Amino acid sequence: MTVGARSGQDGPEDRADGARGESVTEDNSGDSTPAPGENPDTTDEDTGGRPQKPRSFWKELPLLIGIALILALLIKTFLVQAFSIPSESMMNTLKKGDRVLVDKLTPWFGSEPERGEVVVFHDPGGWLETAETPAPNALQKFLSFIGLMPSAEEKDLIKRVIAVGGDTVSCKEGGKVVLNGKELDETSYLYPGSMPCQDSFGPIKVPEGRIWVMGDNRQNSLDSRFHQELPGGGTVAQDQVVGRAVVVAWPVNRWSTLPVPATFDQPGLAAAAAPAALGLAGALPLVLWRRKKRTARHTAE
């Protein structure tokens, strides 16, 4: 009865507060499930009491396209780039019209071309003077700029690295290529019926920071052998190398990786600098002994 009496005395005030309480309770602890088409992160004050509609797909499409283009450009610049094979100089490893993906990431971390790798490099100067490049249209230029299409304007070449800086390479007509005194067994990648070299060359000592390259279709490849009269003696500077071709990406039935042939892993192949290193190691104790002896003699005097 006491409770009822107090409720009756304070009824108008309680009802007013209760009305305000019901309003707060309904907003904060009521059913929080948003109505269809309603954005749960907006309030009636933000939208003027009207439920906010989701953004149209067509309004978001330009933003998505812009992000995709930026990502494609970054990938082309720093990760991988597509190149089209323009000739038959690398058959049957690569056929005319194949698309290869070139690794451009590892050179940023100091990686250098190694023996046996297939690499893409810029024209060192004079290699492609007579080569004609097709004139691409505006769309082709744009797609090649962002890396979605191989470049048709740039004069790039693709060959296999046979020797690197410090190596000595040679070949006698009808014989095998000799690298640092070791014969290379190139049957796994040479075009069937192709000789390692039809004309003799070398021995050639490859300067440091440069590479000696040759095509896998030796009788149809204007490679290092045919540019020895140019600066560099037919070798290519490492800073002209775009990157290593790692995958044949197109056409689908030609998909394959481009590993280093086993012949470049044979023991002693990289021993070109070994004699100099051994000579230095052997001379160092002798020099130290003579210096110690000379010092002892001056001290005695």
C-alpha positions, 0 to 999 in steps of 0.5 A: 500500500505504501508503494502504491501511495508513493506512486500515486503521489509522484505519478505525473513526475514519474510519467514524465521521466518515464516517457523520457526514459522510454525514449532513451531505452528504445534508442539504445537497448531496443531491437538493433537489427537494421532495416533492409537498406539501412546503414547501421553506422548512421543515425537519424540525425545524420540522414535527416530521419531518412535511411541511407542508401548503399553507394551505387556500384557504378559510382564505386567502379571508377575507384576500383579501376583506378586502384587496379591500374595503380597496382598493375603499374607497381607490379610492372615496375617492381615485381614482374613484367610481360615480354613478347618473343619477337623472333625464333632465336631462342627456339625451342625454349621460346617460340615466336609469339610466346609471352614470358614473365620477367622477374624484376624484384630480385635485382632490387636486392642486388641479384646479378645474372647467373650462367644459364639464366634466360634474361631480357636486356635493353639493346646495348647499342647497335644490336637492333639497328636494322630491326623494325618495331611496329607502331602501336596505337594509343590503347596498346601504349597505355596497356604496355605502360601499366604492364598489362601488355608487352611493349612493342616500342622498346628494343629489348632482346632475350638470350641465355647467359653463357658467361659472367664477369671473370669467365673465359668462353670459347668455341671451335667450329663444330665443337662445344662451347668451353667455359672456364675450361669445361665443355658445356653439354647444351643438348637439353636446350639447343634447338634440335640440329643446331650446333653450339657454334658454326664459327670459332670464337675466343677465348674471350675473357668477360669483363667484370660487370658484364655478361656473354649471351647466346641464343638457343637457336644458334644458327638463327641468333645474332648474339654476343658472337656477332657484335664483338666489334662493338664497345664491350666486345659483344658483352652486355653490361649488367645494368642493361639487364631488365631481369630474368625470364622465369615463366612462359605465361602464354599461350596456355599450352606452352606454360612452363618454367625456365630453370637453369640447365644442369650443365651449368652446375657441373663442378669446377665451372666457377673456378676461374678465379680460383688460381688467383685466389690460391696464389694470393693465399700462398703469397701472403704467408711468404710476404709476412715471413719476409717482413718479419725477418726484415724487421728482426734484422733492423732491430738487431742493427 
